Amino acid sequence: MTAAPRIIAHRGYSAKYPELTPVAFERALELPVHGIECDVRLSLDGEVVVLHDPLIDRVADGSGRVSRMTVDALRDHNYGTAELPQDMLTLPELLEMVEPTDKHLYIETKHPSRYGPMVEEQVVRVLRHHGMERDERIHVISFAASAIVRMRRLAPHIDRIHLRRKYERWANPLDVHPGRPTGLGLSLLRAKMRPSLIGRQGLPTYMWTVNDPEDMLWACEQGVDMIATDEVSLALQVLGASG
């Protein structure tokens, strides 16, 4: 019998709450899931902030480029709704939420970035400061092969998952991944186009973003190891508790 994929709350419980906000992570951490996923960038003053886009325009009540705003400037905005206002999170604050739980944290470093290698360097610094550099619950994921290479150099014991980009179906037909990733990522769409990529090189497969019950079951049948989903409660109903 095929084991159910481990359920990862994509940007927190983002189907029900504003993505990457404290309430989205709080609600996800209350559920019997395997872990949560977040995206990180660097602010102007070098802090690791939990934001997906290079601009805050889509998720906040203001505008601006994350890399050109200080943490204080970023905190001037509401990342929730009028009824449920939410602050921006930094990675240290999210680690404090995760640490007392048994949940895993998947940290996606976003590139391209004006700060380049500093993104991974600062992530490792934060993890080390919190005593979580060698915590088996910590995983670093990225679309950037250079980020995987850096993580192997900076902290080789941290699980590192390379997410395949769309264009790799043409640019990387041999499915080669530098930095010796310990796992490989795959979008649901590309997995359905080429199921043979699941489990390639004997590495665990991380799949995003799986929100439909039929797709969840299909991923289970194909032997996918981890699914990132916005629909956390639905995934638990379809696949069962995986925490």
C-alpha positions as a Markdown table, in Angstrom:
| # | Residue | x | y | z |
|---|---|---|---|---|
| 1 | Met | 0.0 | 0.0 | 0.0 |
| 2 | Thr | 1.4 | 3.4 | -1.0 |
| 3 | Ala | 2.0 | 5.7 | 1.9 |
| 4 | Ala | 0.1 | 9.0 | 1.9 |
| 5 | Pro | 2.2 | 12.1 | 1.0 |
| 6 | Arg | 3.2 | 14.3 | 3.9 |
| 7 | Ile | 1.0 | 17.4 | 3.9 |
| 8 | Ile | 2.6 | 20.8 | 3.9 |
| 9 | Ala | 0.6 | 24.0 | 4.5 |
| 10 | His | 1.5 | 26.2 | 1.5 |
| 11 | Arg | 2.2 | 29.7 | 2.8 |
| 12 | Gly | 0.3 | 28.6 | 5.9 |
| 13 | Tyr | -3.4 | 27.9 | 5.8 |
| 14 | Ser | -3.6 | 30.2 | 2.8 |
| 15 | Ala | -6.9 | 29.0 | 1.4 |
| 16 | Lys | -8.7 | 30.4 | 4.5 |
| 17 | Tyr | -6.4 | 33.1 | 5.9 |
| 18 | Pro | -4.1 | 35.8 | 4.3 |
| 19 | Glu | -1.0 | 34.1 | 3.1 |
| 20 | Leu | 2.2 | 34.1 | 5.1 |
| 21 | Thr | 0.6 | 35.9 | 8.0 |
| 22 | Pro | 0.7 | 35.0 | 11.7 |
| 23 | Val | -2.9 | 33.7 | 11.7 |
| 24 | Ala | -2.3 | 31.6 | 8.6 |
| 25 | Phe | 0.6 | 29.8 | 10.3 |
| 26 | Glu | -1.0 | 29.6 | 13.7 |
| 27 | Arg | -4.1 | 27.9 | 12.3 |
| 28 | Ala | -1.9 | 25.5 | 10.2 |
| 29 | Leu | 0.3 | 24.6 | 13.2 |
| 30 | Glu | -2.9 | 23.6 | 15.1 |
| 31 | Leu | -3.7 | 20.9 | 12.5 |
| 32 | Pro | -2.1 | 17.4 | 12.3 |
| 33 | Val | -0.1 | 18.3 | 9.2 |
| 34 | His | 3.6 | 17.4 | 8.6 |
| 35 | Gly | 4.7 | 21.0 | 8.2 |
| 36 | Ile | 4.4 | 24.5 | 6.8 |
| 37 | Glu | 6.0 | 26.3 | 3.9 |
| 38 | Cys | 7.1 | 29.9 | 3.7 |
| 39 | Asp | 8.9 | 32.2 | 1.3 |
| 40 | Val | 11.7 | 34.5 | 2.4 |
| 41 | Arg | 13.4 | 37.6 | 1.0 |
| 42 | Leu | 15.8 | 40.2 | 2.5 |
| 43 | Ser | 14.8 | 43.7 | 3.5 |
| 44 | Leu | 16.9 | 46.8 | 2.9 |
| 45 | Asp | 18.4 | 46.4 | 6.4 |
| 46 | Gly | 19.3 | 42.8 | 5.8 |
| 47 | Glu | 16.5 | 41.0 | 7.8 |
| 48 | Val | 15.0 | 37.8 | 6.5 |
| 49 | Val | 11.3 | 38.6 | 6.0 |
| 50 | Val | 8.5 | 36.2 | 5.2 |
| 51 | Leu | 7.1 | 37.5 | 1.9 |
| 52 | His | 6.6 | 35.9 | -1.5 |
| 53 | Asp | 6.6 | 38.7 | -4.0 |
| 54 | Pro | 9.3 | 41.2 | -4.7 |
| 55 | Leu | 6.7 | 43.9 | -4.2 |
| 56 | Ile | 4.2 | 44.1 | -1.3 |
| 57 | Asp | 1.4 | 45.5 | -3.5 |
| 58 | Arg | -0.5 | 42.3 | -3.9 |
| 59 | Val | -0.6 | 41.3 | -0.2 |
| 60 | Ala | -0.5 | 44.6 | 1.7 |
| 61 | Asp | -2.5 | 47.9 | 1.9 |
| 62 | Gly | 0.5 | 49.7 | 0.4 |
| 63 | Ser | 3.1 | 49.4 | -2.2 |
| 64 | Gly | 6.9 | 49.1 | -2.5 |
| 65 | Arg | 9.8 | 46.8 | -3.3 |
| 66 | Val | 10.8 | 44.6 | -0.4 |
| 67 | Ser | 14.5 | 44.8 | -1.0 |
| 68 | Arg | 14.3 | 48.7 | -0.8 |
| 69 | Met | 12.2 | 48.8 | 2.4 |
| 70 | Thr | 13.4 | 48.4 | 6.0 |
| 71 | Val | 11.6 | 46.1 | 8.4 |
| 72 | Asp | 10.1 | 49.1 | 10.1 |
| 73 | Ala | 8.8 | 50.4 | 6.8 |
| 74 | Leu | 7.4 | 47.0 | 5.9 |
| 75 | Arg | 5.7 | 46.8 | 9.3 |
| 76 | Asp | 3.8 | 50.0 | 8.5 |
| 77 | His | 1.4 | 48.0 | 6.4 |
| 78 | Asn | -1.5 | 45.6 | 7.0 |
| 79 | Tyr | -1.0 | 42.2 | 5.4 |
| 80 | Gly | -4.4 | 40.9 | 6.4 |
| 81 | Thr | -7.8 | 42.3 | 5.9 |
| 82 | Ala | -9.7 | 45.2 | 7.4 |
| 83 | Glu | -11.6 | 42.7 | 9.6 |
| 84 | Leu | -8.4 | 40.7 | 10.4 |
| 85 | Pro | -5.4 | 42.9 | 10.3 |
| 86 | Gln | -2.0 | 41.1 | 10.2 |
| 87 | Asp | 1.6 | 42.1 | 10.7 |
| 88 | Met | 4.5 | 41.0 | 8.5 |
| 89 | Leu | 6.5 | 38.2 | 9.9 |
| 90 | Thr | 10.3 | 37.8 | 10.0 |
| 91 | Leu | 11.9 | 34.4 | 9.8 |
| 92 | Pro | 13.0 | 34.6 | 13.5 |
| 93 | Glu | 9.4 | 35.2 | 14.5 |
| 94 | Leu | 8.2 | 32.3 | 12.5 |
| 95 | Leu | 10.9 | 30.0 | 14.0 |
| 96 | Glu | 9.6 | 30.9 | 17.4 |
| 97 | Met | 6.2 | 29.8 | 16.4 |
| 98 | Val | 7.5 | 26.5 | 15.0 |
| 99 | Glu | 10.0 | 25.6 | 17.6 |
| 100 | Pro | 7.7 | 24.4 | 20.4 |
| 101 | Thr | 5.7 | 22.2 | 17.9 |
| 102 | Asp | 6.6 | 19.0 | 16.1 |
| 103 | Lys | 6.0 | 20.6 | 12.7 |
| 104 | His | 8.6 | 20.9 | 9.9 |
| 105 | Leu | 9.4 | 24.2 | 8.2 |
| 106 | Tyr | 10.1 | 24.4 | 4.5 |
| 107 | Ile | 11.9 | 27.7 | 3.8 |
| 108 | Glu | 11.8 | 28.8 | 0.1 |
| 109 | Thr | 14.5 | 31.3 | -0.7 |
| 110 | Lys | 13.4 | 33.6 | -3.5 |
| 111 | His | 15.5 | 34.5 | -6.5 |
| 112 | Pro | 16.5 | 36.5 | -8.4 |
| 113 | Ser | 17.3 | 38.9 | -5.7 |
| 114 | Arg | 19.5 | 42.1 | -5.6 |
| 115 | Tyr | 21.2 | 40.6 | -2.6 |
| 116 | Gly | 22.1 | 37.3 | -4.3 |
| 117 | Pro | 24.0 | 34.9 | -2.0 |
| 118 | Met | 23.2 | 37.0 | 1.1 |
| 119 | Val | 19.7 | 35.4 | 1.1 |
| 120 | Glu | 21.0 | 32.0 | 2.0 |
| 121 | Glu | 23.8 | 33.4 | 4.2 |
| 122 | Gln | 21.3 | 35.3 | 6.3 |
| 123 | Val | 18.9 | 32.3 | 6.5 |
| 124 | Val | 21.7 | 30.1 | 7.9 |
| 125 | Arg | 22.7 | 32.9 | 10.3 |
| 126 | Val | 19.1 | 33.1 | 11.6 |
| 127 | Leu | 18.9 | 29.3 | 12.0 |
| 128 | Arg | 22.2 | 29.2 | 13.8 |
| 129 | His | 21.2 | 32.0 | 16.1 |
| 130 | His | 18.0 | 30.1 | 17.1 |
| 131 | Gly | 19.9 | 26.8 | 17.6 |
| 132 | Met | 18.0 | 25.2 | 14.7 |
| 133 | Glu | 20.7 | 24.9 | 12.1 |
| 134 | Arg | 20.9 | 21.1 | 12.8 |
| 135 | Asp | 17.2 | 20.6 | 13.5 |
| 136 | Glu | 15.9 | 17.9 | 11.2 |
| 137 | Arg | 12.6 | 19.7 | 10.9 |
| 138 | Ile | 14.2 | 22.5 | 8.8 |
| 139 | His | 14.3 | 22.2 | 5.0 |
| 140 | Val | 15.5 | 24.8 | 2.5 |
| 141 | Ile | 13.9 | 24.8 | -0.9 |
| 142 | Ser | 14.5 | 27.0 | -4.0 |
| 143 | Phe | 14.0 | 27.2 | -7.7 |
| 144 | Ala | 17.6 | 28.6 | -8.0 |
| 145 | Ala | 20.2 | 25.9 | -8.5 |
| 146 | Ser | 22.8 | 28.4 | -7.2 |
| 147 | Ala | 20.9 | 28.6 | -3.9 |
| 148 | Ile | 21.1 | 24.8 | -3.5 |
| 149 | Val | 24.8 | 24.9 | -4.2 |
| 150 | Arg | 25.3 | 27.7 | -1.6 |
| 151 | Met | 23.3 | 25.7 | 1.0 |
| 152 | Arg | 25.4 | 22.7 | 0.5 |
| 153 | Arg | 28.5 | 24.8 | 1.2 |
| 154 | Leu | 27.1 | 26.8 | 4.1 |
| 155 | Ala | 25.1 | 24.1 | 5.9 |
| 156 | Pro | 25.5 | 20.7 | 4.2 |
| 157 | His | 23.5 | 18.9 | 6.9 |
| 158 | Ile | 20.3 | 20.9 | 6.1 |
| 159 | Asp | 17.8 | 19.2 | 3.8 |
| 160 | Arg | 17.8 | 21.0 | 0.5 |
| 161 | Ile | 15.2 | 20.6 | -2.2 |
| 162 | His | 15.6 | 21.9 | -5.7 |
| 163 | Leu | 12.3 | 23.0 | -7.3 |
| 164 | Arg | 12.3 | 22.4 | -11.1 |
| 165 | Arg | 11.4 | 25.5 | -13.1 |
| 166 | Lys | 8.9 | 25.3 | -16.1 |
| 167 | Tyr | 11.6 | 25.9 | -18.7 |
| 168 | Glu | 13.8 | 23.0 | -17.4 |
| 169 | Arg | 11.7 | 20.6 | -19.6 |
| 170 | Trp | 13.7 | 22.1 | -22.5 |
| 171 | Ala | 16.8 | 23.6 | -20.8 |
| 172 | Asn | 17.5 | 20.6 | -18.6 |
| 173 | Pro | 16.3 | 17.5 | -20.4 |
| 174 | Leu | 18.7 | 15.3 | -18.5 |
| 175 | Asp | 17.3 | 16.5 | -15.2 |
| 176 | Val | 20.7 | 17.4 | -13.8 |
| 177 | His | 20.8 | 19.3 | -10.5 |
| 178 | Pro | 24.0 | 20.8 | -9.0 |
| 179 | Gly | 24.6 | 21.1 | -5.3 |
| 180 | Arg | 23.6 | 17.5 | -4.7 |
| 181 | Pro | 20.0 | 18.2 | -3.5 |
| 182 | Thr | 18.5 | 15.8 | -1.1 |
| 183 | Gly | 15.0 | 16.2 | -2.7 |
| 184 | Leu | 13.5 | 17.4 | -6.0 |
| 185 | Gly | 10.4 | 19.6 | -6.5 |
| 186 | Leu | 7.9 | 19.3 | -9.2 |
| 187 | Ser | 4.7 | 21.2 | -10.1 |
| 188 | Leu | 1.5 | 19.2 | -10.4 |
| 189 | Leu | 1.1 | 20.2 | -14.0 |
| 190 | Arg | 4.6 | 19.0 | -15.0 |
| 191 | Ala | 4.2 | 15.8 | -13.0 |
| 192 | Lys | 1.1 | 14.9 | -15.0 |
| 193 | Met | 2.9 | 15.7 | -18.2 |
| 194 | Arg | 5.9 | 13.5 | -17.2 |
| 195 | Pro | 5.2 | 11.2 | -14.2 |
| 196 | Ser | 8.6 | 9.6 | -14.7 |
| 197 | Leu | 10.1 | 12.7 | -13.0 |
| 198 | Ile | 8.5 | 11.6 | -9.7 |
| 199 | Gly | 11.1 | 9.8 | -7.5 |
| 200 | Arg | 13.8 | 10.6 | -10.1 |
| 201 | Gln | 17.4 | 9.8 | -8.9 |
| 202 | Gly | 15.9 | 8.0 | -5.9 |
| 203 | Leu | 15.2 | 11.3 | -4.2 |
| 204 | Pro | 12.0 | 12.4 | -2.4 |
| 205 | Thr | 9.5 | 14.4 | -4.5 |
| 206 | Tyr | 8.0 | 17.6 | -3.3 |
| 207 | Met | 4.9 | 18.6 | -5.3 |
| 208 | Trp | 3.1 | 21.9 | -5.5 |
| 209 | Thr | 0.4 | 23.2 | -5.4 |
| 210 | Val | -2.1 | 20.3 | -4.9 |
| 211 | Asn | -5.6 | 21.6 | -4.0 |
| 212 | Asp | -8.0 | 19.3 | -5.7 |
| 213 | Pro | -9.1 | 16.0 | -4.1 |
| 214 | Glu | -8.5 | 14.0 | -7.3 |
| 215 | Asp | -5.0 | 15.4 | -7.7 |
| 216 | Met | -4.3 | 14.6 | -4.0 |
| 217 | Leu | -5.2 | 11.0 | -4.6 |
| 218 | Trp | -3.3 | 10.9 | -7.9 |
| 219 | Ala | -0.2 | 12.2 | -6.1 |
| 220 | Cys | -0.6 | 9.5 | -3.5 |
| 221 | Glu | -0.9 | 6.8 | -6.2 |
| 222 | Gln | 2.2 | 8.1 | -7.9 |
| 223 | Gly | 4.3 | 7.8 | -4.7 |
| 224 | Val | 4.8 | 11.6 | -4.2 |
| 225 | Asp | 6.5 | 12.1 | -0.8 |
| 226 | Met | 5.3 | 15.7 | 0.0 |
| 227 | Ile | 2.5 | 17.8 | -1.3 |
| 228 | Ala | 2.2 | 21.6 | -0.7 |
| 229 | Thr | -1.4 | 22.6 | -0.5 |
| 230 | Asp | -3.5 | 25.7 | 0.2 |
| 231 | Glu | -6.4 | 23.5 | 1.1 |
| 232 | Val | -5.0 | 22.0 | 4.3 |
| 233 | Ser | -8.2 | 20.7 | 5.9 |
| 234 | Leu | -9.4 | 19.2 | 2.6 |
| 235 | Ala | -6.0 | 17.4 | 2.2 |
| 236 | Leu | -6.4 | 16.0 | 5.7 |
| 237 | Gln | -9.8 | 14.7 | 4.9 |
| 238 | Val | -8.7 | 13.1 | 1.6 |
| 239 | Leu | -5.3 | 11.7 | 2.7 |
| 240 | Gly | -5.7 | 11.5 | 6.5 |
| 241 | Ala | -3.6 | 13.1 | 9.2 |
| 242 | Ser | 0.1 | 13.0 | 8.3 |
| 243 | Gly | 1.7 | 14.8 | 11.2 |
